Amino acid sequence: MATSTIKYLGDLRLEARHEKSGQIITTDAPTDNQGKGEAFSPTDLLATSLGVCMITIMGIAAKSHGFSIEGTTADVTKIMGTDPRRVKEIVVNIYFPKKEYTDSQRRILQHCADTCPVSMSLSSALKQNVTLHYN
């Protein structure tokens, strides 16, 4: 079974359907590339996937080690390059809830950020600038 099916709706807008759940994501081309920018662009999704993956893996690790990261948030910034047009850098700032994390827990969380599947799948030419903030 396919992971997703994609339909071109016209005017640089697409709809991606997650086959297992039926959830739908709409994308638009960005305004700097002939689009309306009314939804995530494909490169926005790429950058966002990095942050989501990191926190997902952190949540799994935290659960298995008996602590919680519930309430964790992140800001993700995509930086585009030219010649060729591509994502050249993704900046991820992850903010943990106000609580005391042990050195061991912090090492676990950093390891998750460094080794999540999306991070490991991206080209080494794409700079990943990740900072973990413990409030």
C-alpha positions in Angstrom: 0.0 0.0 0.0 1.2 3.5 -0.8 2.1 5.8 2.0 0.3 8.7 0.4 -1.5 9.7 -2.8 -1.1 13.1 -4.3 -3.5 15.0 -6.5 -2.7 18.2 -8.5 -5.6 20.6 -8.0 -4.3 23.3 -10.4 -2.8 26.7 -9.9 0.3 25.1 -8.1 -1.9 23.6 -5.3 -1.8 20.0 -4.4 -3.5 17.7 -2.0 -1.7 14.8 -0.3 -3.7 12.1 1.4 -2.2 9.9 4.0 -3.5 6.5 3.0 -3.6 4.8 6.4 -5.5 7.6 8.2 -7.2 9.5 5.4 -5.7 12.8 6.7 -5.1 15.4 4.0 -2.4 18.1 3.6 -2.8 20.8 1.1 0.3 22.5 -0.4 1.0 25.6 -2.4 4.0 26.8 -4.2 5.7 29.6 -2.3 5.2 33.2 -3.3 8.8 33.5 -4.3 8.3 30.7 -6.8 5.1 31.6 -8.6 2.7 30.4 -5.9 0.1 31.8 -3.6 1.8 30.7 -0.4 -1.5 29.9 1.2 -0.4 26.6 2.6 2.8 24.7 3.4 5.1 24.5 0.4 7.0 21.2 -0.2 10.2 22.7 1.2 8.2 24.0 4.2 7.1 20.4 4.8 10.7 19.2 4.5 11.9 21.6 7.2 8.9 21.0 9.4 9.4 17.2 9.2 12.8 17.6 10.7 11.4 19.3 13.8 8.5 16.9 14.1 10.7 13.9 13.7 13.2 15.1 16.4 10.4 15.7 19.0 8.7 12.4 18.1 11.9 10.5 18.7 12.5 12.5 21.9 9.0 11.6 23.1 9.6 7.9 22.5 13.0 8.0 24.3 11.6 10.0 27.2 8.7 7.6 27.6 11.0 4.6 27.6 13.3 6.3 30.1 10.5 7.3 32.5 10.3 11.0 32.0 8.0 13.4 30.1 8.6 16.1 27.5 4.9 17.0 27.2 4.4 20.6 26.3 7.6 20.8 24.3 7.5 23.2 21.3 9.7 24.1 18.4 10.3 26.9 16.0 11.5 25.8 12.5 13.0 28.2 10.0 13.8 27.2 6.4 16.5 29.1 4.6 16.5 28.8 0.9 19.6 28.9 -1.4 19.9 29.8 -5.0 21.9 28.3 -7.8 20.6 25.7 -7.4 17.3 26.6 -5.7 17.2 24.3 -2.7 16.9 24.3 1.1 20.4 25.2 2.3 19.7 25.4 6.1 17.1 24.4 8.6 17.1 26.1 12.0 15.3 24.2 14.7 14.8 25.7 18.2 13.3 23.2 20.6 11.8 24.5 23.9 11.2 22.1 26.8 8.8 22.8 29.6 10.0 24.4 32.8 11.3 21.4 34.8 14.7 20.0 35.8 16.2 17.6 33.3 19.2 15.5 34.5 22.4 15.5 32.5 21.5 12.0 31.4 18.1 13.1 30.1 19.7 16.0 28.3 22.2 13.7 26.6 19.3 11.4 25.5 17.4 14.3 24.1 20.4 15.6 22.2 21.1 12.2 20.8 17.5 12.0 19.5 17.9 15.4 17.8 21.2 14.3 16.2 20.0 10.9 15.0 16.3 11.1 14.1 15.4 9.4 10.8 14.7 12.6 9.0 18.0 14.2 10.1 19.8 11.1 9.0 18.1 11.1 5.6 19.0 14.6 4.7 22.1 15.5 2.6 25.1 16.6 4.6 25.1 19.6 2.3 22.0 20.8 4.1 23.0 22.6 7.3 21.0 21.6 10.3 21.2 24.2 13.1 19.5 22.7 16.1 19.4 24.2 19.6 17.7 22.7 22.6 16.4 25.2 25.1 15.8 24.1 28.7 13.6 26.9 30.3 
